Structures are given as structure tokens and as C-alpha cells.
Amino acid sequence: MTGGVIWAEFYIRDIFPCMVVGKSKGLNHLKKNDSGISYLGATNQNNAVLSFVDPVDSLIQKGNCIAFIRNGEGSMGYSVYKSENFIATSDMTLAYSEYLNKYTGMFITTIADRIRGKYNFGYKRSATRLAKEVLSLPVTSEGVPDWDFMEQYMRKVESRQIFNYLQSIRPDLVSDL
């Protein structure tokens, strides 16, 4: 992934000027509803969705962010990109940036998840530690994160995955491509 691309290190706090903690104190205070809003918690499964619940306006967090899991044995240190609005536990920090979209979000979560191994029950991903985490990102000639490169790279990955899937279920449809 480095061929001709220049990389630099950035603190998470410098990439995401707005970082907030999830508002929910627990799933047991909410009413489950299969057609409700996503409830995010400390899990590395299902894109951090623990359940679906009835929306509670005061708990809803805006989408188009990265949810960093700060607590939870086995899932601490993971992160997920969320496009839609949701409710999150206080075990998550939600990071927002004007440059974030589905593709740059997936790129950053992949990079951020590489350091998850340093966290454990005795060494939690506190807000202070999260802010000081370092991400190695591609940069422009001006030394700022190359958001366009990140987006285009992830679009290529997505296209390749879609092509491989289609080829596996209907090789006759993609044999000429």
C-alpha cells in the first residue's frame, strides 16, 4: 500500500477536532425494537451494533463518524465507521471530521485497529490515551492527510470485493470483464 505514497503520523486528536462520548448508560434502560435505531456498544461484532431500540432523542448521536471502543474485554481498541444516526454507550468515543465519509472512515478504522492489541482490562483506552494515539496516514505534498487517496483506495477495494463476489455467484456474468 506504500508504492510512491508518502505517509506521516498524526495524533487522533489532530485528525478529529470533535470527539464526544456516547450518551447511553446501558441497554437495559431502553426498549428493544427490531425496526428501531442501532444501539452501539463494546463489541467487535456486527459493526458494534448490540441491538436495535426505540429512538430516544436525547441519546441519539449523529452518524458520519468513527466510533472508537474504549472499554469492553475483547473489543477494546476496535473502531467502526457509522454513516447513520445511532445511540451509543458511554464506552465509546465518537470522532467527527469534515473530511470523513464512508471510504475515508473505513480507511482510518483499518489503520486505527492495528494498535488495538496494546489495550486490555488493566490498560483501558481512556479518552486521554485515545486522543494521543498515532495514526500513520498518506499525505499530500503539503503534508496534510490525503483524503482523496484514502477514498479512492477504499473505492478500489470495494469494487474488487464486489467483483469477486459476483464472480463467485455468477461467473458467467463477469467472465467478459
C-alpha positions in Angstrom: 0.0 0.0 0.0 3.0 2.3 0.0 4.1 2.4 -3.6 5.1 6.1 -4.1 2.8 7.2 -1.4 4.2 9.4 1.4 3.0 8.6 4.9 3.1 10.7 8.1 2.0 10.3 11.6 -0.9 12.2 13.2 -2.5 12.2 16.7 -6.1 11.2 16.6 -7.0 14.5 18.3 -5.5 16.4 15.4 -7.5 14.4 12.8 -10.8 14.7 14.6 -11.5 18.2 16.1 -14.7 17.0 17.6 -14.7 13.9 19.9 -17.6 13.1 22.2 -18.6 10.2 24.5 -21.6 8.1 23.8 -24.6 9.2 25.9 -26.3 5.9 26.9 -25.7 4.3 30.3 -26.9 0.9 29.2 -29.2 -1.2 27.1 -31.4 -2.1 30.0 -32.8 1.4 30.1 -34.1 1.3 26.5 -36.9 -0.6 24.8 -35.7 -3.1 22.1 -37.3 -2.7 18.7 -36.1 -4.7 15.7 -37.1 -1.8 13.4 -35.6 0.9 15.7 -32.3 2.7 15.8 -28.9 1.0 16.1 -27.6 0.7 19.6 -23.8 0.6 19.6 -21.7 -0.9 22.4 -18.5 -2.6 23.2 -18.4 -5.4 20.7 -16.2 -6.2 17.7 -19.1 -8.0 16.0 -21.9 -6.6 13.8 -20.2 -3.2 13.3 -20.6 -2.6 17.0 -24.4 -3.0 16.9 -25.6 -4.7 20.1 -29.3 -4.3 19.4 -32.0 -2.0 17.8 -34.0 0.2 20.2 -36.8 2.8 20.2 -35.2 6.2 19.4 -34.7 8.5 22.4 -34.0 12.0 21.0 -31.7 13.0 23.9 -29.5 9.9 23.3 -29.2 10.0 19.5 -25.7 10.6 18.1 -25.1 11.9 14.6 -23.8 9.5 12.1 -20.8 10.0 9.7 -18.3 9.4 12.5 -15.9 6.9 13.8 -16.9 5.1 17.0 -13.8 4.2 19.0 -14.5 1.4 21.5 -12.8 2.4 24.8 -13.9 -0.4 27.1 -15.0 -4.0 26.9 -12.9 -7.1 27.2 -12.2 -8.5 23.7 -13.4 -5.4 21.8 -11.5 -2.6 23.4 -9.3 -0.8 20.8 -11.6 -1.5 17.9 -13.3 1.2 15.9 -16.1 1.3 13.4 -17.4 3.9 10.9 -21.1 4.7 11.3 -22.9 6.6 8.5 -26.3 6.6 10.1 -27.5 8.1 13.4 -27.4 5.8 16.4 -27.4 5.5 20.2 -24.0 4.6 21.8 -22.9 3.5 25.2 -20.6 5.7 27.2 -17.9 3.1 26.5 -17.4 4.7 23.1 -15.9 7.9 21.9 -17.3 9.3 18.6 -15.0 11.2 16.4 -16.1 13.7 13.7 -14.2 15.4 10.9 -15.4 17.4 7.9 -13.3 15.1 5.7 -15.0 11.9 6.9 -17.2 9.8 4.6 -17.8 6.1 4.2 -14.5 5.5 2.4 -12.2 7.6 4.5 -13.9 6.2 7.5 -13.2 2.6 6.5 -9.6 3.5 5.7 -9.0 5.2 9.1 -10.7 2.4 11.1 -8.4 -0.2 9.4 -5.3 1.8 10.3 -6.6 2.6 13.9 -7.4 -1.1 14.6 -3.8 -2.1 14.1 -2.9 -0.9 17.5 -5.8 -2.4 19.4 -3.5 -5.1 20.9 -2.0 -2.7 23.4 -5.3 -2.3 25.3 -6.5 -4.8 27.9 -8.6 -4.9 31.1 -5.8 -3.3 33.1 -4.9 -0.7 30.4 -8.1 0.8 29.0 -8.5 3.1 26.0 -9.2 6.2 28.0 -10.2 9.5 26.3 -6.7 10.8 27.0 -5.0 7.7 25.6 -7.3 7.7 22.5 -6.5 11.4 21.8 -2.8 10.6 21.9 -3.0 7.5 19.6 -0.9 8.0 16.5 -2.2 7.1 13.0 0.1 6.7 10.1 -1.8 8.2 7.1 -1.0 9.0 3.5 -0.2 12.7 3.0 -0.3 15.3 0.2 2.8 17.2 -0.9 1.7 19.8 1.7 2.0 17.2 4.5 -1.7 17.1 5.3 -3.8 13.8 5.2 -4.5 12.8 1.6 -8.3 12.3 2.0 -8.7 11.8 -1.8 -6.1 9.0 -1.9 -7.8 7.3 1.1 -11.2 7.5 -0.6 -10.0 6.3 -4.0 -8.1 3.4 -2.4 -11.1 2.2 -0.5 -13.3 2.6 -3.5 -10.9 0.2 -5.4 -11.0 -2.3 -2.5 -14.8 -2.2 -2.5 -15.0 -2.6 -6.3 -12.6 -5.6 -6.1 -14.7 -7.2 -3.4 -17.9 -6.7 -5.4 -16.3 -8.1 -8.5 -15.0 -11.2 -6.6 -18.4 -11.8 -5.0 -20.2 -11.5 -8.4 -17.7 -13.8 -9.9 -18.2 -16.4 -7.2 -22.0 -16.5 -7.6 -22.4 -15.8 -11.3 -19.1 -16.3 -13.2 -21.0 -16.2 -16.5 -21.9 -12.5 -15.8 -18.4 -11.3 -15.2 -16.3 -13.5 -17.5 -16.1 -10.8 -20.1 -15.0 -8.0 -17.7 
